[in-house]
């Protein structure tokens, strides 16, 4: 019996060792697979960023050397598998993007005039040729892995509709406090201030006006001549002599940005009143970009949707953003102030295939609009 007990104990030890080895194998396999997938995502992000940066610089300067330099600089800001991803000059090619019969884009290398950049990144060009696996590589019979990523970005006709909030809170100051008005309006009753135009320099509206001006200034240096339109929204509101409509197209798409500036100034010279119907503005933005008279089928279509508050009425803007994406319109969202519903607007951007940005102050708002102006004209086509 003692001998039988010892045999069983030995069998259990062997079985436990086998199970432990198998668990270690499975854990290593899962870890390595996740690590490779993460590296792939990191490489795509880095390569996409490099292609867009090089494409933007090419469009602005027409200089291939500057475009290559910029692409390599942006790429090196990204880490892949724990190392900075570096590109060689031969990793960046120039050519012409064109629309194919199915609506997708093709790329012809070294065909002029250049309007597109192709970036090819790879682990293969590293010393040793590969990146190391993190777990039990020798045991798995493979110590390393190789990756390659190709991204193509081009600058094409670009139509952008700014959809901005003109509800009553846009007249508040920049303290992020509700019903706090700037300058000489501070200390007066809410009713008095509500029906006055926003302060020309210290209000949220003034910060928006300045940010849009910077946005347009950056776009004016774009040789591809994008068009910009303006929509503003609040809610239907009537009080004696004062009224507002839920949404309005204040400027159709135009190459003349002075018209956009003028339309925004006109809006800011009157009281900004009413609640916040985000979907109404978004719907007018979609109409502006898709109307038969204004639409350019081969253009990249983008909406930049800003609010400083929360949705108080109207339909679901998330569903509407998804509808916009189905019509090849990307919806990017900007929240301004701590009162803004960042979660909702992030959902809107995700549904609309765009990016969400938050600005806690005027300086950040301007920086965001400048970033949008610099990046929207470039489109990834692969």
N, C-alpha and C positions, 0 to 999 in steps of 0.2 A: 504493500500500500504506500509505503514511503517512497518507493521507486516511481510508482504511478503519479504521486503528487509532484515529484520533482520534474517528471516529464511534462505534466500540465503547466507547471510554472515556467519551464523553458519555452514551451510553445507560446504562452501568453507574452513572454518577453520578446520573442521573435515577431509575433503578430503586432505587438505595440510598436516595435521598431519600424516594421513595415508601414504601419498606418501613419506613424510620425513622418517617415520619409515621404510618403505620398502626400500628406498634408503640406509638408514643406515644399514639395514639387508644385502642388497646385497654388500655394500662396505665392511662390516665386513667379510662376507663370502669370498669375493675375497681376502681380506688382509690375512685372516687366511689360505686360500688355497695356496697363494703365499708363505707365511711364512713356511708352512709345506713342500712345494716342495723345497724351499731353504734349509731347514734343512736336507731334504733327500740328496740333492746334497752335502752339507757339510759333512754329515755322510759318504757318499760313498767315497769322497775324503780322509777323515781321515782314514777310514777303509782300503781302498786300500793301502794307504801309509804305514800303520802299517803292513799289510800283506807282502808287498814287503820288508820293512826294516827287519822284522823278518826272512823272507826267505833268504835274503842276509847274515845276521849274522849267521844263521844256516849253510849255505853253507861254510862260511869262518871259523867258529870255531867248528862246530859240537856240540855245547853246547846249549841245549834247554833253560836253564835258561838265558843265555846271549841273546838268540834270543827273549825270552819273554820280557826281560828288554828293549831291543832295540825297539821292537814293541810298548810297552807302552810309551816309551819316545817320539817316533815320533808321536803317536796318540795324546798325550797331547799338542803338538804344534798346534793342530787344534781346532777351536771353532765350536760348533754345537749349534744352538739356543742360542747363546750368552754365552755359557759355554764351558770350556775345556772338550774334550771328554776323559774320563778315562776308562781304561780297567783293568779287573781283570786277574789274572793268568789263571783262568778257561775259560776266553774268547779266549784264544789262544791255538789251538790244532795243533798237528803235525801228518803227515802221508805221504802217497806216492801218487803222481800224476801219472796217466797213460793215454796213448792215447787210446780212444775208437774207435770202428769200423767206426764211422762216422767222425772221425778226431778231434772230441772235446776231452776235457780232463775230466777224473773223479778223485775222491779223495777217498782214503781208509784211514780212521782214524787209527792212531796208528800202521800202517804197516811199517816195516823197510825194507830197509834203507830209512830214511826220506829224502824227497826232496821237501816237500811242507808244507805250513803253512796255517791254516784256522783261520781267525779272525772273531769273532761275536761281534758286538757292538750293544748297545741298550740303550734307555732311561729308560727301565724298571728297570735297576739296580740302578737308581738314587733315592735319598731320596724322598719319595712321589710317586715314580714310574713313573712319567710322566714329560713332559715339558709343560709350560703354553702357551695357545693361546694368541695372542697379543690384540685381539679386541672382546669385547662383548661376552665373552665365556659363562657367565651365561645366557644371553638373548638367545643364540643359543642352550642352553641346554647341552653345552659341554665346560668345562673349560680347558681341556688339551688334549694332544695327545701322543701316543707312537710310537716309530720307532724301527726297528731292521734291521741291515745290515750284510750280510755275504760276506767276500772276501777271496779268496784262491789264493795264489801266489806260484809259484814253480820255481826252478832253473833247467833249462834243457840245452841240447846242444845249443850253441849259435854261430851263424856265423855272423860276422860283416865285412862289406866292407867300408873302409874309401875312400871317393871320394873327392879329394882335388884339389883346384885351383892352377894351375902353370902358370897363365897368367903373363904378364910383371909386373903388379902392385905388385906381391908378392915379388919383389925385393926392393920395396920402404921401407922407414923407418917407425917408429911407431908413427909419429906425426899426422897421419890422413890427411896429406897434399899430394895432387897429385904430382907425379914426384919429390918427395923429397927423396933423397937417403942418407943412413947412412954412418958414419965413414969417411974414406978417399975418398969415392965416392962423398961426399957432395961438391957441387961447380963445379963438372965436367959437361960436356954437357950431355944432355939426351941421345944422340946417343952413346956416349962413355959408359955410364952406362948400357944402354939397353942390350948390348951384353956381359956383364960381369956376372959371377955367383953372386947370392945374397950374401950379407954380412953374414959371418958365425955366427954372434951373434946378430946383430942389425937390421936385416931385418925382414919383415913380415914372410918370409919363415923360418927364424931361430926360430921365435916365434912358428910357426906351428910345426916345428921339435921337439922343446922342449915339446909342449903340447901333441903331439902324443907319445913321449917317456914316459911321465907321465901316459898317457892312458894305454899304454902297461904294464907299471910297476904295475898298479892296477890290470889289468887282469891276470898278472902272479901269483897273489895270489889266483886266482879263482880255486877251486878244480875241477870244471866241465870242465876245459880245453877248453875254447872257441877258435874258429879259427878266424883269421883276414886276410883280403886281402887289397890291396892298388890299387886304380885307381887314375890317375891324368889327368887333362884336361886343355886345353886352346883353341887353334884353329889351323887349318892348316896354316902354315906360312913359307915362303921362302924368304931369303934375302942373296944372295951370299953364303957364307960358313955356314950360320945359317938357321936352319929350325926347325919346330916343327910339331907334329901330333896333331889332334884335341883331341884325348883321347887315353890312353894306360892303359892296365892292367899291372902295374908294379910289382905286386906280387899276385899270386893266393892265395886262402885261405890256411892258414897254422897254425899249433900249434907253430911253431918256430918263435917267434916274432923278433928274431935277423935278420931274412930275411926281415921283414917289415921295421925295422930300417935301414937296409943296402940299401933297395930300395929307401927310402926317402932321405938318404944321397947322393946316386948316383944322384938323380934328382937335389938336391941342389948344386951339384958340377959343374953343367953346367948352362948356361944362362936359365932363365925362361922367355919365350917370347910368344907373341901371344895375341889374344883377349880372350873372355870368352864365351864359348859354354857350358853352364851348363848342358843342356840336353844330350850332347854327353857323358859326364862323368857319368851322372846318368844312361844312358842306359848301359854303360859298367859295372857299379856297379850291375845292375839287372842281366846281363848276368853272372857275376862272381858268384852270389848267386844261380842261377838257372841252370847252365850248368849241364848236366847229370853226368859228371865225378865228379863234386865237390859237388853236392847238397846232403844235409842230410834232408830227408823229415820231420823228427820229430824235427828238430832244429828250434829255433827262428831265423828269418832272419832280419837283420837290416842294413840300410845304414846310414852312417853319412856323410852328404854332406856339404862341406865348400866352401865359396867364400868370397873374400874381395872386390868384385866389383859388376858390374851390367851385366846382360845378354846382350851381343852385337850381338849374332847370334845364329842360331839353332832353333829347335822346342820348343814348349811350355813345360817347365819342370813340370808345375802343372799337365797337362794331363798325363805326363809320371809317375809322382809320384802316381797318382790314379791307373794307370796300375800296378805299383809295388805293391800297396796294394792288388789288386785283386789276385796277386800271393803270398800273405802272406808275403810281405816284408814291414816293417815299414821304413819310410824315416824321419830321423831327420836332421834338418838343423842348420848350424852355420854360422852366418855372422860376419865378422871380419873387423873393421875399419868403419869410418863414410861414406865411399864411397859405402859400400855394400847396396844392395837393400833389406832392411829388410822386406818390405811389400810383395815382391814377394816370398822371401824364407819362410816367415810365411805361405803363401798360399800353397807352396810346401809341407811343413810339415803337414799342415791340410789335404791336399789331400792324403798324404801318411800315415796318421794315426800316425804321430810322433809328436815330440816337436820341437819348434824353440828356439834357443838361440842366443843372441847377445853379442859379446865380443868387447868392445871399446879399450881394451889394452891387452898386452901379459899375464898379471897375470890372468885376467878374462878368457882368452882363455884356459889357463891351467886348471883353476878351472872347466870350463865347460866340458872339456874332461875327467877330473877325475870323475865328476858327472856321465857322460855317462857310463864310465867303471864300476862304482859302481851299476848303476841301470839297464843297459841293460840285464845283465844275469838273472834278475828276471822277470817272466812273470805272469800277472794275468790270471787265468783260470776261475774265477767266480767273 
